[in-house]
Amino acid sequence: MPSPAPNSSASYGERVDFVIELARRLHAYGTTAQRIEGAITAVAHKLRLECEPWSNPTGMILTFSDPARRPGEADITRVIRLPLGENDLHRLSETDRIAEDVLVGRLDLAQALAAMRALDTLPTRRARALQVFGFGLAATAIAGLLRLPWLDIVVAGCNGLMIGLLVLLAELRPRLREGFEAVAALLASMVAVLVASFIAPLNQNTVIIASLIVLLPGMALTNAVNELTSGHLVSGTARFSGAVTTVMKLAVGAIIALYLCELLGLQPQVRAMRPQPGWMEWLSLAMASFAFAVLFRADIRDYPKVMAAAATGYLVARFGGMAFGSPAGIFLAALLMTVAGNAFARWWHRPGALIRVPGIIMLVPGSVSLRGLLDLLQQQDIVVGQGAVLAVLNILLALIAGLLFGNLLLAARRNL
């Protein structure tokens, strides 16, 4: 039983309010169900609360009781409806720091709640512009990693910037959010087809996928299977369904654009060329690592860690795959980044997500799932669809195996 925290003498209501606020924020910043529940249970025990949390991708149920009173005398149950969480490494790190300060007595509960709420400042124009730039840079970098021709890279980058602007517009227009992925895919695909029809040939599907790379739910698919393997069946099933729905929205938007262009009589010129030299991959890897540090909203001081983690994960998967086969490379990368994240959390007392999340982001199967669905819809060939499903399963199994065995090699003493 963990020793009680200094703030365990605060009123029952204050302790409950703090734990609820902590849970809301961990959910909002993209934490998976098993990690939220583990973190909340540990904090509640130190505050002398009994808490039974239940988390899913769109809400939580938290039941509290006071061990000092008879069962049922002071029970509190909160049902909280929440939007899908998004990775925000800076706010996650700050929330973790505030919770640690509460547990060691550096902050009382009122100060901690005020510090958490101070994190809710609206993003500045500079921060919004940086996010849009991150979308464009990520799309450009992925096209570069694939060694596409210069025109393909430029088209993907421009599409990425357009999607970043569309994200800002969706924040102001709630009605756009429901069909946002389909609209983004439609616009990106339309631009690719127009360029291929009137300017020069493109690697059409590959450019579309690179343009949409930030919207692909590869991390959601990985988290879903991770939750399923940890026994969180409802949360894992819901997250998996949401990820599949996102892929379908993206595919529908792309197919509508291709169909409209066909009705208009456009004839895009499609080619398969990878003409870039080897140094382009290294430059693109640096750009992609920086882009994901921006998109994950890391604090500027953590940029080197996040970038190093993203680059290391990719390189281990790349060279491990060349030596032992692609699934083995992905397994080794996931294993290494899980161990590194757990070590970082254990010895530096900061969230392991700063290392783990960017470390596997370029390994997740989002692009494979979308490419397979596009090929299936375009060719109307079930064999193509079966191949895509097998490819996604291979990647997911390798990732999950790496995560599981990484946690076995070095146990995580912290849930974040």
Beta strands, then each sheet from edge to edge (+ up, - down):
strand 1: 50-56
strand 2: 59-65
strand 3: 76-81
sheet 1: 1+ 2- 3+
end
